[in-house]
Amino acid sequence: MRVSESFEGLFRRLQEAWRERAVLLKAASFATIGVINATIDFSIFAFAHYYLGWRIVVANVVAWIIAVTNSYLMNSLTTFAAESGRRLRVKDYGMFVASQVGGLIANTLTVYALATFLVAAWIAKLAAIGVTFLVNFSLSHFVVFRRRENSPPH
């Protein structure tokens, strides 16, 4: 094996490690923002359901809309800043909301089923928030904020 081949192999492994690290850092950032938005989601849900008397599904959808809007703002400006150019775009917001609908469906089904058959609504909501993290991060990373041709490598 030539020295240049050794360096090429090392360089390739370092590039792969950097990409994996970048994804892990993005996942951690996404999770941190997710905690903030989960707090917003849970608080609005609990207020609307317990204080205002809204039905579970209505309270859940309204809370989700507010939290997902905040999530788009925060993730565009931090987690996926390189991909978004720190610019907010109506088209990207629409894609982000559309991509998060899978999480909304999973979230709503989980909170409804658990609250109807097993546990208190607030416990069901906490479980539902946990169910949606992987779906939402994957769709955000691979669909909405994918690397654009003119953006620098991450």
N, C-alpha and C positions, 0 to 999 in steps of 0.2 A: 504494500500500500504506500503510495507516495504521500509526501507531506501535504501537498495541495489537496489531495482527497480527504485527508484527516481534517484539515481546516474546513473544507466544504461540508463534511458531515457534522462537525462541531457547530458551524454557522447555521446549518439547517436545524439542528436540535435546539439551538438558542432561539431561533426564530419561532419555532413551534412552542417552546416554553413561554416566550413573551406573549404570543397570541393567547395561550391558555391562561396566563396570568391576567391578561387584559380582560378576558371573559369573566374570570373570577372577581376581578376588581369591579367590573360593571355589575355583576350579580350582587356583590356586596352593596354597591351604591343603590342599585334598584331595590334591594331589600330594605335599606335604610329609609329610602323614600316611601317604600311600601308600608313600613311601620307608621310613618306619619299619616299616610293616606288611609291606612287601616283604622287609625285613631279617629280620623275625620269621618270615615264611613260608619264606624261603630257608633260614634257619638250622635251623628245625625239620625242614624237608624233608631237608636234607643230613644232619642228625644221624640222623633216622629211617631214611633210605635207606642211608647209608654205614656208620653205626656200629651201628645196631640190625638192619640187614639187611632192613628192610621193603620190600615191593614198591613200585614207583614210584607206582602209583595210590593205594595206601593211604597212603603217606607224604605224597603231595600233598594228599589230602583232609583228613587230620588237620592238616597245617600250615595249610591254607586255613581250616578252622573256627576255629582259634585266632587267625589273623590277621584274619579278618573280624569276629570278636567284638571284638577290640581296635579295629578300624576303626570299628565302630558307636559304641563308647564315645567315642573321640576326636572323631569327626565330629559326634556329637550335642552335645558340649560345646564345640566350637570352630567348625568350618566352617559347620555348619547350626544354630548356637545360636539364632538368631532364629526359625527355623522350628520347632525342637524345644522352645523355651523352656528349654533346658538341662535337660530332663527325660528320663530314660531310661524307656522304656515297653516292655513285653513285646511288644505289638502292633507297635510301630515296629521293634523288633529283628527280629521275624519277617518283616516286610515288607522290611527291609534285607537279611536273609539270603536271602530269596526272590529279591529283585532281583539279588543278586550271584551267583545260581546260573548265570546266563548267562556271567558271567566265569569261574566255576569250570569250566564245561564247556569253554569256549575254552581256559582255562589247562591243564586236564588233557589235552585232545586235543593241544594244542601240545607239552607236555612229553613225552607218551607217543610221539607220532609222531617228534619230533626225536630223542629218546633212543633209540628203537628203530632208526631208519634212518640218522641222520646224525651226531649229536654226543654228547658225554658228557652225562649226566643233569644235571649242574650248569649247563652251558651252555644246555641245553634249558629248564631251569627259569627262568633269567634271561630268555630270549626269551619264555617264557610269561607272565611277570609283565608284561612290556612290552605284550603283546597285549591284556591285560584292562583297562588304565587307562581308555580312552575309554568303553567299555561301562559300567564300574562308576560312573564319575563321572556319566555321562548318566542312568543309572537312579537314582542317589542324588539328583541335583539335581531331576529332573523327576517322579519317582515317590514316593520315600520321604520326602524332606524338602521337598516342595513347600510353597509358602507357604499357611498356613492363614488362614481368614477373620479370626481375631482376632489375627494376628501383624502387627507393624509392617512397612511396606514395606522392602525391602532395597536 
